[in-house]
Amino acid sequence: MTAWLRDGDAECLGAFMGAHHDDFELVTTDGAILDLKTLREALRGAGGSQPGLSIEVDEVTSVTPEVFRFVERHVVDSSVVGVRVVTAVVADGLLLSVQETTRR
């Protein structure tokens, strides 16, 4: 995903979208609920929109075998520009649901 947002690498976007369940839903940091089709459409035009971006993931916790929580940091040119706590639900090896909460 990072390579898509940073560089416009379409192969990366394809791999990212392929990791999602058909019934996927994302709850964004502002509370919007996006289904897989809406997420795909939103990301389609975002290729190369964030030069210098890297995404760091740490503090990964397995809540249950299907539910994970982690901290995601968005960094641009060595500066942290966003931190969120993410809860992800996996079904059949694919992402079924993700909820992002901004950490200030």
C-alpha positions in Angstrom: 0.0 0.0 0.0 2.8 2.4 0.9 4.4 2.0 -2.6 1.0 2.8 -4.2 0.5 6.0 -2.2 4.1 7.1 -2.4 5.2 6.0 -5.9 2.0 5.0 -7.8 3.1 1.3 -7.9 -0.1 -0.3 -9.3 1.2 -3.9 -8.6 1.3 -2.9 -4.9 -2.3 -1.7 -5.0 -3.4 -4.9 -6.6 -1.7 -7.0 -3.9 -3.2 -4.8 -1.2 -6.7 -5.1 -2.6 -6.3 -8.8 -3.1 -5.8 -9.2 0.7 -9.4 -8.1 1.4 -12.5 -10.3 1.8 -15.4 -9.5 -0.6 -17.4 -8.4 2.5 -14.7 -6.1 3.8 -15.6 -2.9 5.6 -13.3 -0.1 6.8 -14.3 2.3 9.6 -12.1 5.3 9.0 -10.7 7.7 11.7 -13.6 10.1 11.1 -16.3 7.3 11.4 -17.1 6.7 7.8 -17.8 3.1 6.8 -16.4 2.1 3.4 -17.1 -1.2 1.7 -14.5 -2.8 -0.5 -15.8 -1.2 -3.7 -15.8 2.3 -2.2 -12.3 1.8 -0.8 -11.0 0.6 -4.1 -12.5 3.7 -5.9 -11.0 6.0 -3.2 -7.6 4.5 -3.6 -7.6 4.3 -7.4 -6.9 8.0 -7.7 -4.4 8.2 -4.8 -1.4 6.7 -6.5 1.7 8.8 -6.0 -0.2 11.3 -3.9 2.0 11.1 -0.8 5.7 11.4 -1.9 8.1 10.4 0.8 5.6 8.3 2.7 6.5 5.3 4.8 4.1 3.4 7.1 5.4 1.8 10.3 3.5 -0.9 12.1 4.3 -1.9 15.7 2.7 -3.0 19.0 0.9 -5.8 17.2 -1.4 -7.7 19.6 -3.4 -10.8 18.8 -6.7 -10.2 20.6 -8.1 -13.6 19.3 -6.8 -15.8 16.5 -8.9 -13.6 14.1 -8.6 -10.2 15.7 -5.4 -8.1 15.8 -4.6 -4.6 17.1 -1.6 -2.6 16.1 -0.2 1.0 16.0 0.3 2.5 12.5 2.5 5.5 12.0 2.5 7.5 8.8 5.9 9.1 8.3 6.9 11.6 5.6 10.5 12.6 5.2 11.3 11.4 8.8 8.4 13.3 10.4 5.5 11.5 11.9 2.3 13.0 10.2 -0.2 10.6 11.7 -0.6 7.8 14.3 -3.6 5.5 14.5 -4.6 2.4 16.5 -6.0 -0.2 14.1 -8.1 -3.2 14.9 -8.3 -5.7 12.1 -10.5 -8.8 11.8 -9.4 -11.6 9.5 -11.6 -14.3 8.0 -10.4 -17.1 5.7 -7.0 -15.5 5.6 -8.4 -12.2 4.3 -9.1 -8.8 5.9 -12.8 -8.7 6.8 -12.9 -5.5 8.8 -10.6 -2.7 9.9 -11.3 0.1 12.3 -8.9 3.0 12.6 -8.7 5.4 15.6 -6.6 8.5 15.5 -4.0 8.7 18.3 -3.1 12.3 19.2 
